[in-house]
């Protein structure tokens, strides 16, 4: 039996708090992985951080892992086509 460390590609939903999204100066202040069970808690946490960081905004980001989540968060919200399946289905992660 062979063992593989390959990951199954998936899309994860993150809630991010960012200043200067979409610019070269974008900074991610919070990046919380969420799903249907933790969504409200993560959203509340994000809004707490947003209120503590002047000029920040809250974004929904879809990415394959946390590192990609930070890269995507600096751009701002992910496209609706990536976000919507998390709210129309019973999934915590979607195949890429």
C-alpha positions as CSV (number, residue, x, y, z in Angstrom):
1,X,0.0,0.0,0.0
2,X,1.4,3.4,-1.0
3,X,1.0,6.5,1.0
4,X,0.7,10.0,-0.5
5,X,1.1,13.4,1.1
6,X,-0.7,15.0,-1.9
7,X,-3.6,17.3,-0.8
8,X,-7.0,17.2,-2.4
9,X,-7.4,20.6,-4.0
10,X,-10.2,22.5,-2.2
11,X,-11.7,25.9,-1.7
12,X,-11.9,27.3,1.8
13,X,-13.9,30.3,3.0
14,X,-12.0,33.0,5.0
15,X,-13.2,36.2,6.6
16,X,-10.5,38.8,6.4
17,X,-10.0,42.3,7.8
18,X,-7.8,44.4,5.5
19,X,-6.6,47.9,5.1
20,X,-5.9,49.3,1.7
21,X,-7.3,46.2,-0.1
22,X,-6.4,46.1,-3.8
23,X,-3.3,48.3,-3.4
24,X,0.4,47.7,-3.0
25,X,0.0,48.8,0.6
26,X,-2.7,46.2,1.6
27,X,-2.3,44.8,5.1
28,X,-4.3,41.8,6.4
29,X,-5.1,42.3,10.1
30,X,-7.3,39.2,10.6
31,X,-7.8,36.1,8.5
32,X,-10.3,33.6,10.0
33,X,-11.1,30.2,8.4
34,X,-14.9,29.7,8.6
35,X,-17.7,27.3,7.6
36,X,-21.4,27.2,8.3
37,X,-20.9,26.2,11.9
38,X,-18.3,29.0,12.8
39,X,-19.5,31.7,10.3
40,X,-21.3,33.9,12.9
41,X,-18.4,33.7,15.4
42,X,-15.8,34.5,12.8
43,X,-17.9,37.3,11.4
44,X,-18.3,38.8,14.9
45,X,-14.5,38.5,15.5
46,X,-13.8,40.2,12.2
47,X,-16.1,43.1,13.0
48,X,-14.4,43.5,16.4
49,X,-11.0,43.7,14.6
50,X,-12.5,46.1,12.0
51,X,-13.7,48.5,14.7
52,X,-10.3,48.4,16.4
53,X,-8.3,49.1,13.1
54,X,-9.1,52.5,11.6
55,X,-9.8,52.4,7.8
56,X,-10.1,48.6,7.7
57,X,-12.8,46.6,5.8
58,X,-14.2,43.1,6.1
59,X,-13.9,40.8,3.1
60,X,-15.0,37.3,2.2
61,X,-12.1,35.4,0.5
62,X,-12.0,31.9,-1.1
63,X,-8.6,30.2,-1.3
64,X,-7.0,26.8,-1.2
65,X,-5.1,27.3,2.0
66,X,-4.2,30.0,4.6
67,X,-1.2,31.3,2.6
68,X,-3.3,31.7,-0.5
69,X,-6.0,33.3,1.7
70,X,-3.6,36.1,2.8
71,X,-2.7,36.7,-0.9
72,X,-6.3,36.8,-1.9
73,X,-7.3,39.0,1.1
74,X,-4.9,41.7,0.0
75,X,-6.9,42.0,-3.2
76,X,-10.3,42.3,-1.5
77,X,-13.4,40.2,-1.9
78,X,-13.3,37.0,-4.0
79,X,-15.7,36.8,-6.9
80,X,-19.3,36.0,-6.0
81,X,-19.1,32.8,-8.2
82,X,-16.5,31.4,-5.6
83,X,-18.3,32.7,-2.5
84,X,-21.9,31.8,-3.3
85,X,-21.6,28.0,-3.2
86,X,-20.7,28.3,0.5
87,X,-24.1,29.9,1.2
88,X,-26.2,27.8,-1.2
89,X,-24.9,24.3,-0.1
90,X,-24.1,22.4,3.0
91,X,-20.3,22.4,2.5
92,X,-17.3,23.4,4.6
93,X,-14.9,23.1,1.6
94,X,-15.5,22.7,-2.1
95,X,-13.3,20.8,-4.6
96,X,-11.2,23.1,-6.6
